[in-house]
Amino acid sequence: MARADKAAAVAEITEEFRASNATVLTEYRGLTVGQLKQLRRSLGQDTTYAVVKNTLTKIAAKDAGVVGFDELLVGPTAIAFIKGDAVAAAKGIDTFAKENPMLVIKGGMMDGKILTADDIKKLAKLESREVLLSRIAGAANATLAKAAALFQAPLSQAARTIAALEAKGGAAGETPAPAAAPVAEVVETAEAPADAPAEVVAEEATTDAPQEEAVEASAEAVEAEAAPAAEESTEG
């Protein structure tokens, strides 16, 4: 490879290191070109899977400030430069390695930290970013639903209270009709004293009757006494 080509390759790898939030180093010995294309497609557009030369990669890693890769750069090496979800990419590589044992995971780097092959496999067992986001969204929706229920509860209680009051008001509006009966009773009771004077007059008349009889008796007594006196005058 010409010096200019090497410089261009180092610059390209250096840029990949800087643009990536994680990398996974693999050994691809024995894999066909078709299998490598299949792996690239499975990783998606956010991950670049490239076959590299170890010597040039060491220079590029140094230029990018990545330390600790030297011991991993042994044998045929292909690097997955991950710019998206590191967990999803690790899952894709781990799944492909299980289906194609010729692919060997060497290790990698994430957020400046060197990862071993076991670290990559553990990373692959985690939930992907999309799954976590969906769970967070589900939890948020559940919280909003509970909050909405809490806000609606007082309103529904108020509505039930108003309905109950209206029901009571309707019942109260229907009951006054029977209440008119006591009024009639009062009227009848009030009319009763109107007949009382007749009884009183009768009683007064009965009371006056003995007085009239006494007067008449007195008059008769006077006449009886006057009669002998008149006879004596006539005889004299």
Contacts in CASP RR format, 6 or more apart in sequence:
PFRMAT RR
TARGET T0000
AUTHOR 0000-0000-0000
METHOD contacts of the structure
MODEL  1
MARADKAAAVAEITEEFRASNATVLTEYRGLTVGQLKQLRRSLGQDTTYA
VVKNTLTKIAAKDAGVVGFDELLVGPTAIAFIKGDAVAAAKGIDTFAKEN
PMLVIKGGMMDGKILTADDIKKLAKLESREVLLSRIAGAANATLAKAAAL
FQAPLSQAARTIAALEAKGGAAGETPAPAAAPVAEVVETAEAPADAPAEV
VAEEATTDAPQEEAVEASAEAVEAEAAPAAEESTEG
1 9 0 8 1.000
6 56 0 8 1.000
9 52 0 8 1.000
9 53 0 8 1.000
9 56 0 8 1.000
10 56 0 8 1.000
10 59 0 8 1.000
10 60 0 8 1.000
10 63 0 8 1.000
11 60 0 8 1.000
12 60 0 8 1.000
13 50 0 8 1.000
13 52 0 8 1.000
13 56 0 8 1.000
13 57 0 8 1.000
13 60 0 8 1.000
13 61 0 8 1.000
13 79 0 8 1.000
14 60 0 8 1.000
14 63 0 8 1.000
14 64 0 8 1.000
16 48 0 8 1.000
16 50 0 8 1.000
16 60 0 8 1.000
16 79 0 8 1.000
16 81 0 8 1.000
17 23 0 8 1.000
17 60 0 8 1.000
17 61 0 8 1.000
17 64 0 8 1.000
17 65 0 8 1.000
17 66 0 8 1.000
17 81 0 8 1.000
18 64 0 8 1.000
19 81 0 8 1.000
19 83 0 8 1.000
20 81 0 8 1.000
20 82 0 8 1.000
20 83 0 8 1.000
21 82 0 8 1.000
21 83 0 8 1.000
21 84 0 8 1.000
21 86 0 8 1.000
21 110 0 8 1.000
21 111 0 8 1.000
22 82 0 8 1.000
22 86 0 8 1.000
22 89 0 8 1.000
22 90 0 8 1.000
22 108 0 8 1.000
22 109 0 8 1.000
22 110 0 8 1.000
22 111 0 8 1.000
23 79 0 8 1.000
23 80 0 8 1.000
23 81 0 8 1.000
23 82 0 8 1.000
23 108 0 8 1.000
23 109 0 8 1.000
23 110 0 8 1.000
24 79 0 8 1.000
24 80 0 8 1.000
24 82 0 8 1.000
24 89 0 8 1.000
24 90 0 8 1.000
24 93 0 8 1.000
24 105 0 8 1.000
24 107 0 8 1.000
24 108 0 8 1.000
24 120 0 8 1.000
25 69 0 8 1.000
25 72 0 8 1.000
25 73 0 8 1.000
25 77 0 8 1.000
25 78 0 8 1.000
25 79 0 8 1.000
25 80 0 8 1.000
25 105 0 8 1.000
25 106 0 8 1.000
25 107 0 8 1.000
25 108 0 8 1.000
26 77 0 8 1.000
26 78 0 8 1.000
26 79 0 8 1.000
26 80 0 8 1.000
26 93 0 8 1.000
26 97 0 8 1.000
26 103 0 8 1.000
26 104 0 8 1.000
26 105 0 8 1.000
26 106 0 8 1.000
27 75 0 8 1.000
27 76 0 8 1.000
27 77 0 8 1.000
27 78 0 8 1.000
27 103 0 8 1.000
27 104 0 8 1.000
27 106 0 8 1.000
28 36 0 8 1.000
28 51 0 8 1.000
28 76 0 8 1.000
28 77 0 8 1.000
28 78 0 8 1.000
28 102 0 8 1.000
28 103 0 8 1.000
29 75 0 8 1.000
29 76 0 8 1.000
29 102 0 8 1.000
29 104 0 8 1.000
30 102 0 8 1.000
31 39 0 8 1.000
31 100 0 8 1.000
31 102 0 8 1.000
31 103 0 8 1.000
35 100 0 8 1.000
35 102 0 8 1.000
36 49 0 8 1.000
36 51 0 8 1.000
36 78 0 8 1.000
38 96 0 8 1.000
39 49 0 8 1.000
39 93 0 8 1.000
39 96 0 8 1.000
39 103 0 8 1.000
40 49 0 8 1.000
42 92 0 8 1.000
42 95 0 8 1.000
42 96 0 8 1.000
43 49 0 8 1.000
43 80 0 8 1.000
43 89 0 8 1.000
43 92 0 8 1.000
43 93 0 8 1.000
46 82 0 8 1.000
46 83 0 8 1.000
46 84 0 8 1.000
46 85 0 8 1.000
46 89 0 8 1.000
47 80 0 8 1.000
47 81 0 8 1.000
47 82 0 8 1.000
47 83 0 8 1.000
47 84 0 8 1.000
47 89 0 8 1.000
48 80 0 8 1.000
48 81 0 8 1.000
48 83 0 8 1.000
49 78 0 8 1.000
49 79 0 8 1.000
49 80 0 8 1.000
49 81 0 8 1.000
50 78 0 8 1.000
50 79 0 8 1.000
50 81 0 8 1.000
51 76 0 8 1.000
51 77 0 8 1.000
51 78 0 8 1.000
52 77 0 8 1.000
52 78 0 8 1.000
52 79 0 8 1.000
53 77 0 8 1.000
54 73 0 8 1.000
54 74 0 8 1.000
54 75 0 8 1.000
54 77 0 8 1.000
57 69 0 8 1.000
57 73 0 8 1.000
57 77 0 8 1.000
57 79 0 8 1.000
58 69 0 8 1.000
58 70 0 8 1.000
58 73 0 8 1.000
61 67 0 8 1.000
61 68 0 8 1.000
61 69 0 8 1.000
66 109 0 8 1.000
66 112 0 8 1.000
67 114 0 8 1.000
68 114 0 8 1.000
69 108 0 8 1.000
69 109 0 8 1.000
69 114 0 8 1.000
72 106 0 8 1.000
72 107 0 8 1.000
72 108 0 8 1.000
74 106 0 8 1.000
77 106 0 8 1.000
80 89 0 8 1.000
80 93 0 8 1.000
82 89 0 8 1.000
85 128 0 8 1.000
85 129 0 8 1.000
85 130 0 8 1.000
86 110 0 8 1.000
86 123 0 8 1.000
87 123 0 8 1.000
87 124 0 8 1.000
87 126 0 8 1.000
87 127 0 8 1.000
87 128 0 8 1.000
87 129 0 8 1.000
88 128 0 8 1.000
88 129 0 8 1.000
88 130 0 8 1.000
90 120 0 8 1.000
90 121 0 8 1.000
90 123 0 8 1.000
90 124 0 8 1.000
91 124 0 8 1.000
91 128 0 8 1.000
92 124 0 8 1.000
93 103 0 8 1.000
93 105 0 8 1.000
93 120 0 8 1.000
93 124 0 8 1.000
94 105 0 8 1.000
94 120 0 8 1.000
94 121 0 8 1.000
94 124 0 8 1.000
95 124 0 8 1.000
96 103 0 8 1.000
97 103 0 8 1.000
97 104 0 8 1.000
97 105 0 8 1.000
105 117 0 8 1.000
105 120 0 8 1.000
105 121 0 8 1.000
106 117 0 8 1.000
107 114 0 8 1.000
107 115 0 8 1.000
107 116 0 8 1.000
107 117 0 8 1.000
107 119 0 8 1.000
107 120 0 8 1.000
108 114 0 8 1.000
108 115 0 8 1.000
108 116 0 8 1.000
108 119 0 8 1.000
108 120 0 8 1.000
109 115 0 8 1.000
110 123 0 8 1.000
115 123 0 8 1.000
127 135 0 8 1.000
END
